[in-house]
Amino acid sequence: MFSIEVEEQPNEILKWLYIGTNLPVWPEFYPYILHDLKAFRTKSLLLKEEGNIAGHVLVFHEDTEILYFGFFGVFNNVKEKIEFLLSKLIDYGKQHNFHKIIGPINIPIPIYGWGFLEKDSIANLYVGKPTNLPIYQEMFFQKGFKVKTKEISLEGPIFEVDSKIMRAYDSENYEMFHPNNWEEVLKFKETFFKLNENLPPESVITPGTENLYENYIKFIKQYGDLFLINLLRYKPNNQIVGCFFCLPNPLRKNERGNFDSAEAFIILINKKLQNQGLGGILMLYAVNEGWKNNIRYNVSPFEISSIHSITLAKKFGFKHKRTHLILEYLI
């Protein structure tokens, strides 16, 4: 009754992604989606019932070690269909000699995010925050998947930072600023990836990010502006030692029809300078710049073990409102 069809053509894959996400697959998002589908040479495993498409899962990989999956979903969330598609995902990993299966990773990450939403989390529409019924992770657990990474979202309204507070953080050694133009942002790529090396392994989720930078920047440019990219410079040697990238949320507008929310996507500080309060200063700066540019709500994702960053975000008044689980299967 059920069968699997493997689809390899990006334009055909694009037609079926909506099955595995609550987030809109709008035509205006197609260029970003197609970029990542091509960059990862993705394939879709299409669940068919009596010749009709009934479910979908995207698969891709960077090497022969890990098979990543995303956009896992079936129409009407039928248990038997979920189980069949999941079994075929595991079979695919075994047949192609992968050692692990990890997901869901829904590319491009800035739009579709990662993880299965944990029960009792809020499920409102927000960029990078997929939702699903608990039956999905329950079925994955039954098949032997374990939690690899738990990502929590701290969120809430942002505020205008008192100018006295900002002046108190003025420093002879450090300067916070935005790039002057988008060419500068593109030239920042090499420095960005050097700063990425300071991340702990458990915080690195997305593979192949060196091929995604320009695509992500185009997304920020279309729906946001340069104020979403905050840089920290060490004045004595003019070296950039930190950055704070935020993502615009094109799924929400204020009463004037303008985008008014964002996601604090990633903050990076040179390892030698961590735990000196620089992350907090950079966060204050980003919040203040967001306020000046009509951003009124923020979501910040954190890997559950990032205690220092989580504590800092809570001091800003952000609340833990949703949790996403990235799962792993050892073959």
N, C-alpha and C positions, 0 to 999 in steps of 0.2 A: 504493500500500500504506500509506503514511504520510500523515497529514493533521494540521492544526492547528485546534483549537477555542479561541476566546477566551472566557474566563470573567471576569465583572466583579462577581459577587456575593460579598462577603466571606465569608459562611458557606459558600459552595461552594468558594471558593479555599482556605479553611482545611482542607478535606478532603484536599487533594493536596500540601500543603507537605512532608509527611514524605518524599516521593519525593526531594526535593533536600537532605536533611540527615540526618546520623547522629544528631543531637540529638533528644531526645524531644519530640513535639508532644502533651504531656499536656493533658487537659481543664482542669487548674488554670492552665495558661498561656494558655488561650483569650482571657480578657479583655485581656491585654497584646497578644496577636497581633492581635486584631480591632481594637483601638484604632489600631494602626499601619497596618493594611490600609485602614482607613477614612480615616485622616489623609492618606495618600498617594494615595487613590483608585486603588489597585492593580488590576492585571489579571493573569490567569494565561494563559500560552500553554500549552495542554495538547496534548501529542503523542499522537495516536491511531493505533493500528495495528489495522486491520480493526474499527474501532468501539470498541476498548478503550483505556483510558488507559495509555500506555506511558512517559510522561515529563512533565516540568513545568519551567517557568521563570516566576518572578514578575517583572513589569515595573512601574516607577513613575517618576515624574518630579516635579520641583519647578518647572521652567521649560521653555522650549522648546529649551534648549541641550543638556542631558544626559539621556539615558535610562539609568536604573539598572536592574540586574537582580539577582536573588537566587534562592536555592533551586533552582539548576539541577541537574537529575539525571534519569536514565532508569533504568528497571528493568534489572537485570543489566549495566549499564554497557556496553551494546552500541555499538560504534564507529559503525555506520551510523546508529543512532538519535541518538547525540550530535551527529553531523555534521548531520543533518537539522534537529534542534531548534535548533542553533546558527545554521544558515543562515537559519532563519525568524526568529530573534531579530535578526539583522543586517538582514533584509528589513523587519522591523517598524520598526526605527530609521530606515531610509531612507525608508520610506513615510510616516512621520510627521515627516520633516524635522528630526530631531535631528542635532546635529553630532558628538556623542560617545556612546559606550556604555561605562558603567563598572560594574564589579562583580567578583565577587558581593558584594552587600550584603544580608545576611539580617535582615530586620526582624522583631521588635524586636532591636536590636543587643545589649542586655545578655544575652539568652538565646541568640541564634543566631549572633552575630558576623559576621565578614566574611572574604572571601578564599578562595582555593584553597590547600590545605595543600601545602607544598613537600615533595618527596621527602626521605626520611630524617628527617623530623620525627616526634616521638612522636605517637601518635594516641589516647591515652586519653580517655575521656569527661570533658569539663569545660565548664562554662558559657561560651558565647561562643567556643568553639573547634571549628568545623566540621572535618570530615575528608572526604577524597575520594581516589579513585585518581588517580595522575598522568596517566592518559589524558585527563582533563578539560582541564587547562591545556595539555597537548600539542596537543589539538585546537583550542583557542582560539588558540594561537600559530600553528598552521598556517593559520588563517583570517585572520591579520593583527593579532591583539590583541598589545599590548605591556604590560610591567609598568609600572603607574602608581605604585603604592606597595608597598613591601615592609615588612610588619609582623612584628617578631620578638617572641617571648614569652620573657621571663626568669622563671624560676620556681624554687620550692623551699620547704623548710620555713622557717617564721619562728621567731624566738627572742624570749625575754624580754629587754628592754633593761635593762641595769644602771641602777639608780636614780641612781647617781653620774653616769652619762653624761647622763641626762635633766636632772639639776640643773645640769650644766655648761652646758646650753643655755638655762637661764633667762635671760630678757632683760628689761631695763627698757622696751624699745620694742615687743616683740612678745609676743603671747599666742596659744597654741593651745587650741582648745576644740571641743566638739560643740554642736550646737543643743540647746535644752532640750526641744523637742517638734517634731512634724511640721508644725505650722503655721508655725513659724520656717523650716523647710526650704523650704516652698512660697513664703514671702515672700523667700527668698534668690534666687529665680529671676532677677530682673533683674540682681543683682550677678554671678551665675554667668555670664550671657551677656556681661556687660561684660568679665569675666576671660577669657572665650573668645576675645575679640578679640586677645589676646596670643599665640594659637597661630599657628605658621607655617602657610602655606597647605597644605603637603604633609601636615600632621597632621590636617587637617579632612577627614573621610571621609563622615560621615553628613549628608545634606541635611535641611533642615526641623527642626532640633533644637528650635527654639522651640516646636514643637507636641508634643514628646515628653517634655519635662521631667517633667510630672506623672505620666505613665505609668511612667517610670523610677523615680520616687520611690516609687510604689505597690509596685513590684517589690522595691525595697530594704526597704520596710516589712514586706512579707509574709514574706520569708525572712531578713531581717537585723534590724538595729536602728540607732539613731542613732550608735553608735560607728563605723559605716562612713563617716560624713560628718564630715570633719575640716576645720576652718576656721582661718585665720591672721588675726589682727587686729593692726593697727598702733595701739598704745595712745594715742599723742599726739593722734590725731584720731578714734579709735574706728572707723576704716575697715577693712573686711575686704579684705585684699590678696592672699589666696591660699586655695585649697581643694584638698582631696584626697578624691575620691569613690571609694569601693570598692563592689564589687558582691558580693552573697552568691552562693555556688555551691550551688544546691539539688540538684545531681546527685551530691553526695557527703556521707556522714554518718559519724560515728565509731561506735565499738562501743556507745555509749549511745543512738544514734539521733539525735544532734544534728549540725547543720551545722557543719563545722569547717574550711572553706576559703573563699577569696574571690579576687576579681580586683581589682587596683589599676587602676581603669578610667581615671581622668584626674586629673592634677595640674596646677593652674593657679596661676601667680604673676604679679602685676603686672609688666609689662615693665620698668619702671624699677627694680625690685628683684631682677631675675633675676641669676644668677651671683654671689649673695652668700651662698650656703649655706642659704638659707631653704627650698629644696625638700628638701634633706637633713634638715633639722630636722623639717619637716612629715612626711617619710617615717618618721623615727624614732618620732615621736609616733603615727602611724597603726599602725606595727608593734606598738608597745607596747600600744596600746588593743585591737588585734586579739588579742594574746596574752591579755590580761586577760579577753577575752570568748570564749576557747576556740577562736580561729582558729589553726590550726597549719600551714596551707599557703597559699601565695599565687602567683598568676600575674600578671605585669605586661606588658602589650603596649606596644611602642614602635615608632614609625616609624624605619626604619633609620638615618636621618640625625640622630636625636636623640642625638648622641654623649655629651653631658654627662649626660643622664638614664640612658642605658645604662651608662655608667661607674659612676654612683652606685649603680644597682641591683646591679651586679656586686660592688661593695664590700660589699653586704649578703649576699653569698653566693649570689645567684640565678644560675642557669645558663640559657644559651640552648638551649631544647629544641625549639622549633617555629617555623616561619616560614610566614606566610600572604601570598599574592600577590593584590593587587587589580589587575585588568587594565583596559585602556582600548583602545577601538577608535575611530579617527577616520574619520568618514563623509565 
